[in-house]
Amino acid sequence: MVKLFGQEFTRRELMRRIGDVSQVGGVKHYLLWDGNQQGVEAVDFRTGTGFSFTVLPGRGMDISYAEYQGKSLCWRSPTGEVAASYFEPEGFGWLRNFFAGLLTTCGLSYFGEPCTDEGQSLGLHGRASNIPARNVCAAGEWQNDEYVMWVTGEIRETTVFGENLCLKRKISTKLGENRFFIQDKVENLGWEKTPLMVLYHFNGGYPVVDEGGRLLCPKVSFVPRDEDAKVEAEKHDQFLPPTPHFRERVYYIDCKPDEEGNVYAALVNKNFNHGEGFGFYIKYKKEQLPVLVEWKMNGEGHYVVGVEPATNRVEGRHKERTSGTLKFLEPGEICHFDLEVGVLSSNEEIAEFERKINNVIKG
């Protein structure tokens, strides 16, 4: 059944009222065509509830925008959707293409701070977001009385005499829902053991992020990354108003999973619209992504909080290797990552989410 506008519909009853599914939701596949975004492949999703989001196959199958009933979930950087051909991999050049959006994927063989690892110079956060996808398919169809929408594609991070990793991604949702699912499969297509580092850089922005907003998660402990992060560390999960000259603060959070191994984290603003409340949540498997990184950047214009499930910390591949925490994929080995992202549209939904977290902590 499809739930729209306060009613439940079978396929037959809904289609009696409309000429095409695109009247209430659906998938649109197109190219961007202006300035340095020229040629970026994009896919828009509308679920009919006011929830919509844009996936960019032309930028690593990342999610450049998401909103609910006109309210943005994410922070958008000044760069916009820069085409992958402008990617600058050296040092911090990655930032010139960092549109942020709801999701930027970091990896696949490295992410984090620029470093030199076994003689190889590695820039910030890897190549994944700047590799256009191949074999892209965007579609929707009725499956009994549910209308399912999806986009699939694959990216290859590969080089001669080096890594050969393939990420196959599927992002899917349903008509009438306020959530979507990410199913990722990373395979080592090469003949040598290869480092694997993946981080899901979710970027919450205004009005989700605002003074009085919070990060909610079943926190066991947390560690500041550096001296900057030690400033008001006890308030790491509370957000400030836009602050001049703010220096980013990064924290590593250890979260307790539920009985099925799931971790739940959310950015919420209970004060939004005079107490209506607004936010979004992320659900993922701790076994797949053991580290939760919080990026607290409460500056002017650069006003964003990153909630980033990851395989590793963000201090670079060399540090992971020397500390013995670097993960590898053997030839032919496959690693899966499964995530769910959804809207918290009111303080009632936020309260229910908090009860879920508290039950995990108490359990």
Secondary structure, DSSP 4 states (H G I P E B T S, - for coil): -EEETTEEE-HHHHHTT-SSGGGT-EEEEEE--SGGGTT-EEEEEE-SSSEEEEEEGGGTTEEEEEEETTEE-BEE-TT-S--GGG---STTGGGGG--EESEEEEBSS--SS-EEETTEEE-SSBSGGGS--EEEEEEEEEETTEEEEEEEEEEEEE-TTS-EEEEEEEEEEETT-SEEEEEEEEEE-SSS-EEE--EEEEEE-TTTSSTT-EEE--EEEEEESSTGGGTTGGGTTB-PSPBTTPPPEEEEEEE---TTSEEEEEEEETTHHHHT-EEEEEEEETTT--EEEEEEEEBSS-EEEEEEEESS-SS-HHHHHHHT--EEE-TT-EEEEEEEEEEE-SHHHHHHHHHHHHHHHH-
